[in-house]
Amino acid sequence: MTDKVPALTDPPDGYDEWLNDLKGRVHAAQQRAALAVNTELLQLYWQIGRGILDRQAEQGWGTKVIDRLSHDLRRSFPEMKGFSSRNLRYMRDFAKSWPDEAIWQQAAAKLPWGHNMVLIDRPGSSDERLAYAK
């Protein structure tokens, strides 16, 4: 179904400026929404990683539990991506690399997940990782 474009008249005075302002507002809202989604996703990934680390330390869980968790999460949330065993290991390493939640929220939360994975893979200290993230 194709929408028919009505016959348009010349815009009134000030319309172009108003339209440009609205376009800017739409773009800004889209960027804020994307950043909010990214931040929430990273919060979830950090919490999952922290949970894996805690349980491995407290209960001696081995690496096979990550494979089990991956299977169970993918079965529970088939519409979601990101619960592969490999990605769960990244979540664990993410939480290990950023043990202080307040610090990672200031630096790493502003980066997409792929950029955080690159930082996790790079050898270096926490200070170096923080400098790259900023």
N, C-alpha and C positions, 0 to 999 in steps of 0.2 A: 504494500500500500504506500503510495507516494503522497506526501503532503503537498497540497497546492499552495504556492506562495501567493498571497493576496497582492493585488496591485498596490505598490507602495508609493506614497507621496514623498516629497522632499521633507527631510526631518526639520522639526522646528528649531529655533535658535537655542543653542546650549545643549542640544541633544547629543552631539558627538562627544563633548566633554563628559557628559553624564554617562554615556555608554562606556567610554574609556575608563572612567572611575569604577563602574560596575564590573568591568572585565578584570580590573586590578584586584577588586575585592574578591571576586570568584577565585582567581589564581591564588591569592593569599590564603583564602579559606581551604582550598585544596592542599596547599603546602602544609598548613597547620594540621589538617586531618591526617595527611600521610605521616607526618612526624609523630602525631599521637598514636597512630596504629603501630609504627615502628617501635616507639617507646614501650607500649604495652606488650608487644611481641618479645622484645628483649627482656622485659621484666619477667615474663613467663619462662623464657629460655634460661635466665639466670636462676630462677626458683627451681626449675627442674634440675639444672646442673648442681645447684647447692644441695638439693635433696639426694641426688645420686652420691655426691661426695660424702655427705653425712652418713648415709646408710652403709656405704663402703667402709667408712672409718669405724662406725659404731658396731656394725653387725658383720663385718668381714665379707660383705657381698663381693663376689668376683665380677669380672667383666661380662660374663654370660648373662647377668641380670639385665644389662643394657639391651642385649638382643631380645630378651623376654619383654622388657618394657616397651621396646620399639614395636614388637608384634602386637601387644595389648593396646597401646595407644592408637596405632594405625587401624586396628579393628574397631575401636571405640569411636574414632573420628576419621572415617574414610574420606571425607571431603577435604580434610586438611593435609597439607604437605609439611614436611619438616620433622617428622618423627622417625626417620631412618636411624639405624644403629649408629651410622657415621655421624649424623647430626646430633644425636644424643651424646656422643663422645665429645663433640664440639661444645655442647651445652655444659658438660661437666668441666671441660678445660676452660671455658669462659668463666664459670664461677670460681675455678681455681686461680685463674689469671687475675681476676678482679674480686678478691675476697671481701673487700669493703664495699658494700652496696652503695653507700653515699658517693664514693669516688667514681664508680663505673657509671652511675646515673648522670653525673656531671659531664663525663667525657664520652664513654662508649655508647651511651644511649642515643646520642645524636648521629651515630653512624649506622648505615645499613648492616644487616647481619653478615653479608658477604665481606664487608670491610673488617668486621670484628673477627671473622674466621682468619683473614690474612694476618691480623695482629696476633692471634693466638698461635699461628704457625711460625711466626718470626721468633727466632731466639732473641732473648734479651731480658732485661730486668723489668720490673713493674714500672719503674720511673721512665724507662725508654718507651714502653708501651703507652703509658699515659701521655708522653710528649707527642707520640705519633697520633694518638686519638684526638688530642687538642688541635 
